[in-house]
């Protein structure tokens, strides 16, 4: 048996829509933007923070609430939140002493579309 006989059907038939991340090659600006988002997501602590913020739906999450939930120090939480904001994945709103964070839905739509292989 050859390797192609074991391959999934979608890889065997070019007419069925071969795998493609994009219809055309990425320009530099788009590649930089996507790389920044993916790099921000490559850290386990950031993924945990993001999952807690995303679990709140459209509600903002106070940075103070993440400290106890994640069992991570406040400076570490702040560092990772800053990286997620810089990557365009979260928004930050200052409310008196604390900052509140919300998911940027469009950023995840863009990532999903970029990574969609079908």
N, C-alpha and C positions, 0 to 999 in steps of 0.2 A: 504494500500500500504506500502511495506517495504522500508527501506532506500536504499537497493540495486536496487530496481525497479526504483528509481529516479536517480541513479548514471549514469554518462556518459558511453557510450558503451565501451570505452577503459579500464575502470576499471572493467567491468563485465567479460571480457573474458581474462584469463591469456594467452591464445594462441595468442592473438593479440599484444602482446608486453607490458607487464605490465610496469608501470612507474618505472623508475630507473634513478637516477642521474649518476650512474657509473656502469660499468659492474662488478666491484669488489670494496671492501671497500678501502677507501683512506689510503695511507701510511702517516706517520707523516709529512714528508717534503711537500707533495702535499697539505695536509690539512692546514698546516701553510701558504703556498704560497697563496692558494685560500682565506683563512680567511683574510689575509693582504689586498688582492685586494678588497674583499667585504667590509671590514671595511673602507677602504679609500673611497669607493663609498657610504657609508651610511650617509655622510654629505651633506646637501642640497647645501651649498656653493660650495663644491667640484664638485657636479653634474653640477651646473651651469657653473663652470670654464671648466669642461670637455666638456660640450656641445658646448661652444664657441670655444674651441680648435678643437674639432672634426668637427665643421661646416666649418673649413678652409681646410678640406681634408688633403692632404699631405703637405700643407704649414705650416711652423712654425709660432707660434703666440708669439709676444713680451708680456712679463708680463706687460709692460707699457700700452698696449692697453686694458688690462682687467680691469684696475682701473676704468676708466670712464664707461665702458659698464656695469659693475656689481655694481657700486656705493658702493665699499668696499675699505677700506684703503689699501695702498701698503703693509704694514707689514702683514695684514691679507691675502692678495692675495699670498704673498711669502710663508707664513706658509702653506697654503693649497696646493700650487704648490709643495712644498717640500714633503708633504705627498703623493701626487699623483706620484711623481718621486720615492720615497722610496718604494711604492707599486708596482712599475714596470708598471705603466699605461701610463706614459709620459716620454719622454727624455728631457734633458735640455742641451742647448748649449749656452755658454757665448759668446756674441758679444759685445765687448767693454764694455759699461756701463750696458747694459741690457741682460737679459736671455731670450732665445726663447725656446718654448716648442712645442713638436710634439707628437701625439698619437703613442703608440706602438701597432700596429694592431694585432700582435700575442697575446698580453695579452687579448684582447677582444675576439679573436677567442677561446682562452683557456677558458675564462669565459662562452662564449656562449655554447661551447661543454659541459662544466661541468653542466650547468643549463638546457640543452636540455632534456626534459622529453619524447621525442618521439623517 
